[in-house]
């Protein structure tokens, strides 16, 4: 449930980046902060029941610094009733991390996913993130990550969307996780209206994981939409892909999304359609998974089409 609904939240956030072309400024916050959501998830095929509720809260403290080498410091954490990355950690505090800033360069320490910054957060819409290895694009293992370049920094430790400065239209990340001796590297650049990203993950004794994505907004053509493509190679025999489009109906505070994912983390291929409506702090979503097909030992296994729904209160 969480990977899907977390992705749906990401759709709303991506829209802000894609349709503004990533140039608006992030609100500066100082002192304590918190935000989160409570949601109801409806899915007749979900193994834990047709209807499930969950809640998550992000909180922390951040401040600007003077009279020293660092100009910013912060710390944050997350409480989640349904922590999908490891369900044994439901109802616990996770993603405990801190950060230090030197100019526009940031150093993040702890259970951070800062390594994901930029990659696969372009105009590509709505695919659940493909994860096949313990060290992944969104893992929260204890690590150190440095981000640099033209990122417009989010001081609340959220890296599932990004913005690039108009004057410095590129950004990079490098990271290291000592337990498994894993290095992360990534870069995003904006060229003639297209955002192009790449990421690589190297774990000692394992094949290199590598991915690429490209996306753009079509506002310059008078079309309120974003399109994108992503591919991910986890060092196996299958190249995993997803590509899609999102159309923004601003007058109705509504977004339409459609995409196709091929060979996801469990070898599934299907089409994914969604309608997301926002009304103040409320968010309503209706989604269709269509044409599901999975290859098992050389043969194709097909699944029934299914609808999902989400009702969410954001605070």
C-alpha positions in Angstrom: 0.0 0.0 0.0 2.6 2.5 1.0 4.7 2.4 -2.2 1.6 3.1 -4.2 0.1 5.8 -2.0 3.5 7.4 -1.4 3.9 7.5 -5.2 0.5 9.2 -5.5 1.5 11.9 -3.0 4.6 12.3 -5.2 2.4 13.0 -8.2 1.0 16.1 -6.6 4.5 17.3 -5.6 5.9 16.5 -9.0 3.2 18.7 -10.6 4.5 21.7 -8.7 8.0 21.1 -10.2 7.0 20.2 -13.7 4.4 22.9 -14.4 6.4 25.7 -12.8 9.5 24.4 -14.7 11.3 24.1 -11.4 12.0 27.8 -10.9 9.9 28.8 -8.0 11.6 29.3 -4.7 11.3 26.9 -1.8 9.7 28.5 1.3 12.3 29.2 3.9 11.5 27.8 7.3 13.2 28.3 10.6 12.8 26.5 13.9 10.5 23.6 14.5 8.4 22.1 11.7 6.0 19.2 11.1 3.7 17.9 8.5 2.1 14.7 7.5 -1.2 13.0 6.4 -3.9 10.6 7.4 -5.3 8.5 4.7 -7.9 5.8 3.9 -6.8 3.3 1.2 -9.4 1.1 -0.6 -8.3 -1.9 -2.6 -10.3 -5.1 -3.0 -7.1 -7.1 -3.8 -5.0 -5.8 -0.9 -4.0 -8.8 1.3 -4.6 -6.9 4.6 -8.2 -6.1 3.8 -10.4 -4.1 1.4 -10.0 -0.9 3.4 -7.0 0.3 5.4 -6.0 3.5 7.2 -2.5 4.8 7.9 -0.9 8.0 9.1 2.6 9.5 8.9 4.2 12.5 10.5 7.4 14.3 9.6 9.0 16.6 12.1 12.3 18.2 13.0 14.2 21.4 13.5 16.3 23.5 11.1 18.0 26.9 11.3 20.4 29.2 9.5 23.9 29.5 11.0 26.4 32.4 11.1 30.0 33.0 12.3 31.4 29.7 11.1 32.0 27.4 8.1 28.3 26.2 8.0 25.4 28.3 7.0 22.6 25.8 7.8 21.9 22.9 10.1 18.9 20.7 10.7 17.6 17.4 12.0 14.4 15.4 11.2 12.6 12.1 11.6 9.4 10.3 10.5 6.7 8.4 12.3 4.7 6.0 10.1 2.0 3.5 11.0 2.6 1.5 7.8 6.3 1.7 7.0 6.4 -0.1 3.7 10.2 -0.3 3.4 10.2 -2.7 6.4 6.8 -3.5 7.8 8.4 -4.8 11.0 9.1 -1.1 11.8 5.4 0.0 11.6 4.5 2.5 14.4 8.1 3.5 15.0 10.2 6.5 14.5 12.4 6.1 11.4 14.5 8.2 8.9 16.3 9.9 11.7 18.9 12.2 10.1 20.7 15.5 10.3 22.2 17.9 7.8 24.8 20.6 7.5 25.1 23.3 4.8 28.2 25.0 3.3 26.9 27.5 0.8 24.6 25.5 -1.5 26.3 22.2 -0.7 24.6 19.9 1.8 25.9 17.0 3.9 23.3 14.6 5.2 24.0 11.9 7.9 21.9 9.1 9.2 18.8 7.2 7.8 18.6 9.5 4.8 17.4 8.9 1.3 19.1 12.1 0.0 20.7 9.8 -2.7 17.4 9.9 -4.6 17.5 13.6 -5.2 16.9 14.4 -8.8 16.8 10.9 -10.3 13.4 9.7 -11.7 11.7 12.9 -10.4 11.3 14.5 -13.8 8.1 14.6 -15.8 7.8 10.8 -15.6 4.5 10.3 -13.8 3.2 7.8 -11.3 5.2 4.6 -11.5 5.7 2.8 -8.2 9.5 3.0 -7.7 11.2 -0.2 -8.8 13.3 -1.7 -6.0 15.0 -5.1 -6.4 18.1 -4.7 -4.1 18.5 -3.8 -0.4 20.6 -0.8 -1.4 18.3 1.2 -3.7 17.3 4.6 -4.8 15.1 5.2 -1.8 16.7 3.1 0.9 17.1 4.7 4.3 20.2 2.9 5.5 22.6 4.8 7.7 24.9 6.7 5.3 26.4 10.0 4.4 25.3 11.9 1.3 26.7 15.1 -0.2 24.5 17.2 -2.6 25.9 20.0 -4.6 25.2 22.3 -7.6 22.0 24.1 -8.3 19.5 22.3 -6.1 16.9 24.6 -4.5 17.2 22.9 -1.1 14.2 21.6 0.8 15.0 22.2 4.5 12.5 19.6 5.7 14.5 16.5 4.5 12.1 15.6 1.7 13.9 14.4 -1.4 11.1 12.9 -3.5 10.9 16.0 -5.6 13.4 18.6 -6.6 13.9 22.1 -8.1 16.9 23.5 -10.0 18.1 27.0 -9.9 17.6 28.9 -13.1 21.2 30.2 -13.1 22.7 26.8 -12.1 20.6 24.2 -14.0 22.4 21.1 -12.7 22.9 19.2 -9.5 24.8 16.2 -8.3 24.9 13.7 -5.4 27.5 11.3 -4.0 27.0 9.0 -1.0 28.4 6.1 0.9 26.8 3.5 3.1 29.5 1.7 5.2 27.8 -1.4 6.3 27.5 -2.9 2.8 30.3 -0.7 1.3 27.9 0.9 -1.1 28.5 4.1 -3.1 25.8 6.2 -4.7 26.3 8.8 -7.5 23.8 10.8 -9.4 23.4 13.9 -11.6 20.5 15.9 -13.1 20.8 18.6 -15.7 18.2 20.8 -17.5 18.9 21.2 -21.2 16.6 23.2 -23.5 13.6 22.4 -21.2 14.4 18.7 -20.7 15.5 17.3 -17.3 17.9 14.5 -17.8 19.0 12.3 -14.8 21.3 9.4 -14.2 22.1 7.4 -11.1 24.5 4.5 -10.2 24.7 2.3 -7.2 27.8 0.1 -6.5 27.8 -2.4 -3.7 30.9 -4.5 -3.0 30.5 -8.0 -4.5 27.4 -7.2 -6.5 26.6 -6.0 -10.0 26.3 -2.3 -10.6 22.8 -0.8 -10.7 22.3 2.1 -13.1 19.4 4.1 -14.4 18.5 7.0 -16.6 15.4 9.2 -16.9 14.3 12.2 -19.1 11.2 14.4 -18.8 9.8 17.7 -19.8 6.9 20.0 -19.4 4.8 20.9 -22.5 3.7 24.4 -21.3 5.8 26.0 -23.9 3.6 24.4 -26.5 0.5 25.6 -24.7 -0.2 22.1 -23.3 -0.5 21.8 -19.5 1.2 18.4 -19.3 4.4 16.6 -18.5 5.9 13.5 -20.1 8.8 11.3 -19.2 10.7 8.0 -19.5 12.8 6.0 -17.1 14.8 2.8 -17.3 16.6 0.9 -14.5 19.2 -1.8 -14.8 19.7 -3.7 -11.5 22.5 -5.8 -12.9 20.2 -8.6 -13.8 18.9 -9.9 -17.1 15.9 -7.6 -17.4 15.9 -3.8 -18.3 13.0 -2.3 -16.3 11.2 0.6 -17.9 8.3 3.0 -17.2 7.0 6.0 -19.2 4.0 8.2 -18.9 2.2 11.5 -19.0 0.3 13.7 -16.6 -2.2 16.4 -17.6 -3.0 19.2 -15.3 -6.6 20.5 -15.1 -5.8 23.6 -13.0 -9.3 25.1 -13.0 -10.7 21.9 -11.5 -7.7 21.3 -9.2 -7.4 17.9 -10.8 -4.6 15.9 -12.5 -4.9 12.9 -14.9 -2.1 10.5 -15.2 -1.3 7.5 -17.5 1.8 5.4 -17.7 3.1 1.9 -18.5 5.5 0.0 -16.4 7.4 -3.0 -17.9 9.1 -5.6 -15.7 8.7 -4.0 -12.3 10.4 -5.4 -9.1 8.4 -8.6 -9.3 8.4 -8.9 -13.1 5.0 -7.3 -13.6 4.0 -5.4 -16.7 0.8 -3.3 -16.7 -0.8 0.0 -17.5 -1.6 2.5 -14.8 -4.2 5.3 -14.9 -5.2 7.8 -12.2 -7.4 10.8 -11.4 -6.3 13.0 -8.5 -8.5 15.8 -7.1 -7.3 18.3 -4.5 -9.7 20.4 -2.3 -7.8 22.4 0.3 -6.1 19.9 2.6 -8.1 17.0 1.1 -6.8 14.7 -1.7 -9.0 12.2 -3.5 -7.6 9.6 -5.9 -9.0 6.9 -8.1 -6.6 4.5 -9.9 -6.9 1.6 -12.4 -4.3 -1.1 -12.9 -5.0 -2.6 -16.3 -3.6 -5.5 -18.3 -1.3 -7.0 -15.6 0.9 -9.7 -16.9 3.8 -11.4 -15.1 6.3 -13.9 -16.5 6.9 -16.9 -14.3 9.4 -19.6 -15.5 8.9 -18.7 -19.1 5.1 -18.5 -19.1 2.8 -15.5 -18.9 0.4 -15.2 -15.9 -2.4 -12.6 -16.3 -4.3 -10.8 -13.5 -7.7 -9.2 -13.4 -7.9 -5.4 -13.8 -8.3 -3.6 -10.5 -9.4 -0.2 -9.1 -7.8 1.5 -6.1 -9.0 4.6 -4.2 -7.4 6.9 -1.7 -8.9 9.6 0.5 -6.2 11.7 2.3 -6.1 14.6 4.7 -2.8 16.5 4.5 -1.6 18.8 7.3 
